[in-house]
Amino acid sequence: MLHVRSIWNGAISFGLVSIPIKVVNATESHSISFRQIHLDDGGRIRYRKVCELEDSEVSTAEIGKAYEDADGTLIPITDEDLASLPIPTARTIEIVAFVPADRIDPLQMDTAYYLSANGVPAAKPYVLLREALKRSQKVAVAKFALRGRERLGMLRVVGDVIAMHGLLWPDEIRATDEVAPDADVTVRDKELDLADALMDTLGEVDLADLHDDYREAVEELVTAKAEGHEAPAAPSGEKSGGKVLDLMAALEKSVRAAKESRGEETEEAEETTGTGEDAEVTHLPARKSAARRPARTAPKEVGGKKSTSTAKKAAAKKTAAKKSTAKKSTARKSTAKTTAKTTDGATAKSTGGTAGSRTSAKKTAAKKTTTKKTAPRKRASA
C-alpha cells in the first residue's frame, strides 16, 4: 500500500480503542478522457483560472475557498478553520453501530476506500477490528469528515483489509413516487413463469469476466486514426429497442435465445427437426416451411423410388415367367395335335421346330419388353 497516495490521515474510534489509519482510494477510473479543441485549426481549448478583480490568471497555490452568502458576500474559510471544528469526526472515523449488511440500502453507497494501518502499533487493534467484523458477519456504520463535510460510512472486510464505503445521508435519497409507473398493470402468472425461466436460463456470471466494451472500441478507434487507417465499422445487426407489442412472445423468444447461447436444446427445436442434432428454433408456422426443405426430404424420396423400382422389377419378372410358361404349354399342345393329325415324322419335327423357334422368339421379345419397362426406372432411381 506504500505506493498508493493517502488522501486522509486519522484514526478509527472503536469504543475506547483508537486505530491510526490512512485512507486511500479503493477504485480507479479507466475511462478515456478527451480534450477540447478548436475545430477550425485543432488548437487546444483550456480553462484558465482568472481573478475577476485583477483580470489575470492565478496559480493553484494562490487559490483558497470561501462560502458565498445569500447576498453574494464571500466569506473566506481556511483549512485550519475546518480542522478546528468542534466535532469528533474532524480527524476520526467514529463507529456508531454494527448492523447486518442487508440493512444498508445499495442506493446509499458512494465512493469506496481502503483503510490501512498507520504504523506498527496500529497493526494489533486493526486486526482485532477486522476479525471481529468477520466473525459477527456485520458491517460497521461510522461518521467521518472528509473534503469539507461530515459524511456517513460503512466499514466491511475485503480480503485482509478493512474497506470503507462512503454513504449518502438518508435524506439525500430521492423518493420513488414520481418514478413508478402511473397506470395499474396486471401481470399474469404465465408471464411470471416465463420471466422466471428466463432468469434461470441466464444463470449467474463471474463479474471478473465482464469488461468495458465501449472503452476497448474507443481505443481501437484512436489507434486506427493515429496510424492513418479507416475507423472500424460498426457491427451489423438488429437494433434493440422500440415498443414491446407482445410481451409473451418476447419472453419466449428471449428464453429460446438464452438457451441457444448456452448450448441447450429446446423442446420446440426437437419437434421441428425430429432429432436433437443441429436443432433450429422456429415458431409453429415455420415448421411447414422447414418440412419443405429439399435437403431434408430428398433422402426419403430417393429411398422410396428405389423400393418401388425393385418391386416393379420383381413383378415384371414374375409376369414374364408366367407368360413364358403359358406359351410353352400352348406350343406343346399344338405340337401334339400336329403329330396326331400327321403321319409324316418330318412334318412333325418341322412343326415342333417351328413352334420351338416361335417360343424362343416370344421369350426374347418378353425379355426385351421387360428391359424396356425397367430401363426408365433405373434411370429415374439413379
SULRAFEN-V153178 format. One record per residue. RES is the residue in one small letter. SS is DSSP state (H for helix, E for strand, C for the rest). Layout:
BEGIN
res=RES ss=SS
res=RES ss=SS
END
This chain:
BEGIN
res=m ss=C
res=l ss=C
res=h ss=C
res=v ss=C
res=r ss=C
res=s ss=C
res=i ss=C
res=w ss=E
res=n ss=E
res=g ss=E
res=a ss=E
res=i ss=E
res=s ss=E
res=f ss=E
res=g ss=C
res=l ss=C
res=v ss=E
res=s ss=E
res=i ss=E
res=p ss=E
res=i ss=E
res=k ss=E
res=v ss=E
res=v ss=E
res=n ss=E
res=a ss=C
res=t ss=C
res=e ss=C
res=s ss=C
res=h ss=C
res=s ss=C
res=i ss=C
res=s ss=C
res=f ss=C
res=r ss=C
res=q ss=C
res=i ss=E
res=h ss=C
res=l ss=C
res=d ss=C
res=d ss=C
res=g ss=C
res=g ss=C
res=r ss=E
res=i ss=C
res=r ss=C
res=y ss=C
res=r ss=C
res=k ss=C
res=v ss=E
res=c ss=E
res=e ss=C
res=l ss=C
res=e ss=C
res=d ss=C
res=s ss=E
res=e ss=E
res=v ss=C
res=s ss=C
res=t ss=H
res=a ss=H
res=e ss=H
res=i ss=C
res=g ss=C
res=k ss=E
res=a ss=E
res=y ss=E
res=e ss=E
res=d ss=C
res=a ss=C
res=d ss=C
res=g ss=C
res=t ss=C
res=l ss=E
res=i ss=E
res=p ss=E
res=i ss=E
res=t ss=C
res=d ss=H
res=e ss=H
res=d ss=H
res=l ss=H
res=a ss=H
res=s ss=C
res=l ss=C
res=p ss=C
res=i ss=C
res=p ss=C
res=t ss=C
res=a ss=C
res=r ss=C
res=t ss=E
res=i ss=E
res=e ss=E
res=i ss=E
res=v ss=E
res=a ss=E
res=f ss=E
res=v ss=E
res=p ss=E
res=a ss=H
res=d ss=H
res=r ss=H
res=i ss=C
res=d ss=C
res=p ss=H
res=l ss=H
res=q ss=H
res=m ss=E
res=d ss=E
res=t ss=E
res=a ss=E
res=y ss=E
res=y ss=E
res=l ss=E
res=s ss=E
res=a ss=E
res=n ss=C
res=g ss=C
res=v ss=C
res=p ss=H
res=a ss=H
res=a ss=H
res=k ss=H
res=p ss=H
res=y ss=H
res=v ss=H
res=l ss=H
res=l ss=H
res=r ss=H
res=e ss=H
res=a ss=H
res=l ss=H
res=k ss=H
res=r ss=H
res=s ss=H
res=q ss=C
res=k ss=E
res=v ss=E
res=a ss=E
res=v ss=E
res=a ss=E
res=k ss=E
res=f ss=E
res=a ss=E
res=l ss=E
res=r ss=C
res=g ss=C
res=r ss=E
res=e ss=E
res=r ss=E
res=l ss=E
res=g ss=E
res=m ss=E
res=l ss=E
res=r ss=E
res=v ss=E
res=v ss=E
res=g ss=C
res=d ss=C
res=v ss=E
res=i ss=E
res=a ss=E
res=m ss=E
res=h ss=E
res=g ss=E
res=l ss=E
res=l ss=C
res=w ss=C
res=p ss=H
res=d ss=H
res=e ss=H
res=i ss=C
res=r ss=C
res=a ss=C
res=t ss=C
res=d ss=C
res=e ss=C
res=v ss=C
res=a ss=C
res=p ss=C
res=d ss=C
res=a ss=C
res=d ss=C
res=v ss=C
res=t ss=C
res=v ss=C
res=r ss=C
res=d ss=H
res=k ss=H
res=e ss=H
res=l ss=H
res=d ss=H
res=l ss=H
res=a ss=H
res=d ss=H
res=a ss=H
res=l ss=H
res=m ss=H
res=d ss=H
res=t ss=H
res=l ss=H
res=g ss=C
res=e ss=C
res=v ss=C
res=d ss=C
res=l ss=H
res=a ss=H
res=d ss=H
res=l ss=C
res=h ss=C
res=d ss=C
res=d ss=H
res=y ss=H
res=r ss=H
res=e ss=H
res=a ss=H
res=v ss=H
res=e ss=H
res=e ss=H
res=l ss=H
res=v ss=H
res=t ss=H
res=a ss=H
res=k ss=H
res=a ss=H
res=e ss=C
res=g ss=C
res=h ss=C
res=e ss=C
res=a ss=C
res=p ss=C
res=a ss=C
res=a ss=C
res=p ss=C
res=s ss=C
res=g ss=C
res=e ss=C
res=k ss=C
res=s ss=C
res=g ss=C
res=g ss=C
res=k ss=C
res=v ss=C
res=l ss=C
res=d ss=C
res=l ss=H
res=m ss=H
res=a ss=H
res=a ss=H
res=l ss=H
res=e ss=H
res=k ss=H
res=s ss=H
res=v ss=H
res=r ss=H
res=a ss=H
res=a ss=H
res=k ss=H
res=e ss=H
res=s ss=H
res=r ss=C
res=g ss=C
res=e ss=C
res=e ss=C
res=t ss=C
res=e ss=H
res=e ss=H
res=a ss=H
res=e ss=H
res=e ss=H
res=t ss=H
res=t ss=H
res=g ss=C
res=t ss=C
res=g ss=C
res=e ss=C
res=d ss=C
res=a ss=C
res=e ss=C
res=v ss=C
res=t ss=C
res=h ss=C
res=l ss=C
res=p ss=C
res=a ss=H
res=r ss=H
res=k ss=H
res=s ss=H
res=a ss=H
res=a ss=H
res=r ss=C
res=r ss=C
res=p ss=H
res=a ss=H
res=r ss=H
res=t ss=H
res=a ss=H
res=p ss=H
res=k ss=H
res=e ss=H
res=v ss=H
res=g ss=H
res=g ss=H
res=k ss=H
res=k ss=H
res=s ss=H
res=t ss=H
res=s ss=H
res=t ss=H
res=a ss=H
res=k ss=H
res=k ss=H
res=a ss=H
res=a ss=H
res=a ss=H
res=k ss=H
res=k ss=H
res=t ss=H
res=a ss=H
res=a ss=H
res=k ss=H
res=k ss=H
res=s ss=H
res=t ss=H
res=a ss=H
res=k ss=H
res=k ss=H
res=s ss=H
res=t ss=H
res=a ss=H
res=r ss=H
res=k ss=H
res=s ss=H
res=t ss=H
res=a ss=H
res=k ss=H
res=t ss=H
res=t ss=H
res=a ss=H
res=k ss=H
res=t ss=C
res=t ss=C
res=d ss=C
res=g ss=H
res=a ss=H
res=t ss=H
res=a ss=H
res=k ss=H
res=s ss=H
res=t ss=H
res=g ss=H
res=g ss=H
res=t ss=H
res=a ss=H
res=g ss=H
res=s ss=H
res=r ss=H
res=t ss=H
res=s ss=H
res=a ss=H
res=k ss=H
res=k ss=H
res=t ss=H
res=a ss=H
res=a ss=H
res=k ss=H
res=k ss=H
res=t ss=H
res=t ss=H
res=t ss=H
res=k ss=H
res=k ss=H
res=t ss=H
res=a ss=H
res=p ss=H
res=r ss=H
res=k ss=H
res=r ss=H
res=a ss=H
res=s ss=H
res=a ss=C
END
